[in-house]
Amino acid sequence: MNLKIYLFFLSTFFAINMVNSQIVLLRENAPYDNVNDGDFNAVRGYWRQAKQSPFWKTKVIFGKEKMGLHNGSLFSMNKKGIADSKLLNTNSNYKKHKEGEIINWEFGADLEYISNGTISLSLVFGDIEKILANKVQLVGSDKKIEHFKGTYVITKQDAKAGLPFVRATFYSEKDVKVYLHYVNISVKNNETQGPNLLVDVVDNGILLKWNKFKKALYNVYRSTANKTDYKKIGTTNYNAFIDSTFITGVNYNYVVTRIQNDKESSGSNIVSAVKKDKIKPKPPTQLKAEIYDTELKIFWKKSIDKDVSHYAVYRGDATGNNLREIAHNLKRNYYLDFTPLKNTNNSYVVYAYDFSGNKSKVSDKLIAKVKTVQGTSFSDLILPMPIHQNLSSNVWGGKTVIPRDINNGIEAKDWSYWGGRPVKDTDNKYHMNITRWPANATKGHWEWPNSTVAHVVANKPTGSYKVKDSLVYSYANGLGHNPDIILLNDGTYLMYSLINWEANLFKSASMNGPWQRLGVMEVDLSKSLEKPSLNYRYFRNLSGVQLDDDRFLFVTKGGGMMISKDKNPLGPYTPLTTGVRGNKIIPIKYRNSNYEDPVLWKDEVQYHMIINAFLDYRAIYLRSIDGINWKFNLGTAYTPDITSYADKTRTHWYKLERPHVLQDNYGRATHLSLAVIDVPKADDLANDNHNSKNIIIPLVVQKRISILNKTKVNQETKNITIIIHSEKGFNAQTDINVNSLRFGATEEVDFGRGCKVLSTKKKGKGLLVEFSGIGNGITENNFVCKLLGSTKKGNLIIAYSKLKTN
């Protein structure tokens, strides 16, 4: 559109002078720096940190919670708290105000959850507080900022008292956060006024237009909409400007200033604009892969289009079919796939998306295969979930978890469930003591600190579980979180429960109760291996086993081990090892994750641990001969991509946490229990369509084998004889594809190598298998041998046998 036509339009449109006049005292001051931290970004604070802005000070009037900064917002959780700015005297152009001057005020606030939280804003002149907004209504649980603005006229008394400071008064209840996101304070002043800006999207660009000033030049500034770093993109003596240097599809903010007598005015009002197109970006090219043991790193050459926003990676089978998105919104030109299939090729394609939302044509196909074989990783043991009745769609949850089996594990519309260890008791029923809280509680998912522990029961290991006892114990009115069951050597049970941030233990002869409270666990913190600020890890999210000598071994929140001094489960406990984060036993690709939520168990061969990496949406699996010194098991234990049903329907939960296992009479894990949620935890609010539940997934159960060699097996052993035991549902003499069997050190077997079968022979109900000792790979670092293979139907066979030490 021709610029002169717009100039004629502007002369008519701005016949009435639209004033944008201001002397900034506190606020966003585009295109200049923010004044006096009016947007609370001078210091970044996270979660409930009490970091303070250098321009503000806080004081709790009624309450015990600290006030502080959270991701660019000032918050309070107290019945009453105040935040005072510095005196608004930092603008060199404004050191004294006058009676009759007009103050523009504006602020944005929000309430974390539905409650009666409010906020007030005042100007304080000397000792006199003038309320601008009194306990304004805020809407919680909507994640939308409420904006308030108005004007205030300076009185004679105000002018005499001098420049004010700003006071925000926070009123909260039930520990709900009241947020103050920004405060803008300015004085109307015609001498410093900026233009009044309008914006339009036209054929050849983004047109900015504003009211004209006599003998003025104008500077045009631009920033992307989610940033505040404005850059000058032009100077003109016209009162209009066409931006043709933008990236299509990107949303921009614009500000214009005027220059008269070599002085630059305040900024105009901020306007936003985006120009979109329907042109597809070019697809990525030159796909290649770095091949690791259990992972594939996919690279590609970036699209040549400058308006590419992100990429998406799809993975398919060896033929390139059944493509499914495994990663989206990737900003870089690579992706590390932690879950490719083993024993087969994986196919990959990549798409580019531009800022307008257009999707490119598909890239060329890449074919790649990992080094290890099926059965290497714990995730290889995960099976599809059986469908109890049918898959339901008329249920809560996002589209990625619908349809699903509501009878798997436990779920309810009115309750949020989060983590429980399934146990088969002597009544041949399956029991869980499980965390739960009302789904429509004030804080949604973040109500979990007020959770209670319920007793639920099912006739099958996968469910459906029904509430038998709403409270497992009466202590502390049933409060408790992250309960874990410890199977005792005499067949009875110990239960850990986090109550008021203390590690409580209970004991019972039956999962049906009653549960006797023993007390609070004690840890000898003088021998702590954690930083003092992290000593809480010794008491939270614990999982334990009873050793053969009747002492107790627990894994801590971070994956460190601690052991009881004697047979008393309350301790004191002595820390033995540090957590898994940063530990050199963990490969670098996994090492620096934020680990928590461990589960510990033992069988007749070895100890096992799964620990969740909560920021990486995956877990790892480790094995140990003594429960203290651990060996990393290659690959992942689980990711959000592992849930499917017997009819091949897949679900994708946003996050899986709180792993537990169901064990059989030999201690083997038969099922994996996980807490799942369909959205980020902060998005699971009261009275919404989101929630959490527990799911239970069947596993490939490890077979029972024994080495029959009378002497210690090592690399020099010529022949190795084992027996594979038959059991219900598995006939070792008829079901095995003998030629598929490989035996030896995990470092060999996991890569398809190891010992090969020489001969087989029936013995009782089992099968004797003689292997050539060549290539067994056994060293002093091995405490077990591993068997991998398949049945004649193609099902995975996996087993471990303990090695003799002498």
Secondary structure, DSSP 4 states (H G I P E B T S, - for coil): --HHHHHHHHHHHTSS---B--EEEEB--TTSPPBTTTTS-SS---TT-----TTEEEEEEE-SSPPEEETTEEEE-SSEEEEEEPPS---TT-S---TT-EEEEEEEEEESSSSS-EEEEEEEETTEEEEEEEEEE--BSS---EEEEEEEEPPHHHHHH-S-EEEEEEE-STT--EEEEEEEEEE--GGGPBPPEEEEEETTEEEEEE---TT-EEEEEEEETT----EEEEEESSSEEEE--PPTT--EEEEEEEEETTEE------EEE-----PPPPPPEEEEEEE-SS-EEEEEEPPS-TTEEEEEEEEE-TTS-S-EEEEEEE-SSEEEES-PPSSS-EEEEEEEEETT--BPPPPPPEEE--SS-TTSSGGGGB-PBPPSS--BSSSSS-GGG-SB-TTSSB--SSEEEEEE--EE-TTS-EEEEEEEEETTSTTGGGGGGG-EEEEEEESSTT---EEEES-S--GGGGB-EEEEEEE-TTS-EEEEEEETTEEEEEEESSTT-PPEEEEE--B-GGG--S-GGGGGGGTSS-EEEE-TTS-EEEE-TTS-EEEESSS-TT--EEE-S--STT-TTS-HHHHTS-EEEEEEEE-SS-EEEEEEETTTTEEEEEEESSSSSEEEEEEEEE-TT--BBTTS-B---SEEEEEEEEE-TTS-EEEEEEEEESS-GGG--TTSS--EEEEEEEBPPPEEEEE--SS---TT-SEEEEEEPPBTTB-TTTSEEEEEEEEE-HHHHTTT-SB-EEEEEEETTEEEEEEE-TT----TT-SEEEEEEEETTS-EEEEEEEPP--
